[in-house]
C-alpha cells in the first residue's frame, strides 16, 4: 500500500499547501502530515533538503519526490479515482480552471494575502484586483450553473474545489463579492477537512514578519481570531 508524506507550511499563510492537503483529506487518501513552517520571507535553504524548488508543498512517495501543488495533483490523478470530475465537460472545465488558478490571479494573491484567522476591511481595489475578483465570480457562478453543484465540478469534491479552497478563505477574510458563488464558499469552508485546517490555523502561535506586513498592507484588521 502506498504511504505518502505531504510536507506543507503554516496553516494561516500557505495557500499552495492547502490545495493538495484538502484534496487528499476530502478524498480519503491517507498521508503523513508534516509541517515545515515559514520562518522568514525566503525559506529556500531550509526547504531545499526535501524540496527541489525550496518551496512547499511536496509529496514524498517512497523514493519519489513530487513538488508543486499541480504536479502533486496530476501525480495523484494517475493513482486515485475522483481527482477530476467524471463528466467530460466538467473535467475539461475543471482542468482549465485549475491551470488558470495555478498560473494567474497575481493581484488577488498580492493584494489579498491569505490569512485564515483574520477579517480585514480591504483597501480600495486596484483595477487588476477588480478584474481578478470578477473572474473568480464568473468561474464560480458558471461552474455551479453549468454542472449543478453543490461542488464546482458537480456532485463531488474534486481538484477544482481544492484549488479554489484558498480563495474561499480570502473571500471570507476580505469580504469579496462572488455573487451566488458565495453558496459554494460557505459549503467548502464548512467541509470537515477545511474545518480541520482552520482549527489548526487558529491554534498556531507563531508569526512570520513578512506575511504579517503583507496583511497589514492589505487593509485594516477588524478581527483576529488567532491564538
Buried (B, 14 or more C-beta within 10 A) or exposed (E): EEEBBBBBBBBBBBBBBBBBBBBBBBBEBEBEBEBBBBEEEEBEEBBEEBBEEBBBBBBBBEEEBBBBBBBBBBBBBEEBEBBBBEBEEBBEBBBEBBEEBBEEBEBBBBBBBBBBBBBBEBBEBEEBBEBBBEBBBEBBBBBBEBBEBBBBBBBBBBBBBBBBBBBBBBBBBBEBEBEEBBBBBEBBBEBEBBEBBBEBBBEBEEEBEEBBEBBEEBBEBEEEEBE
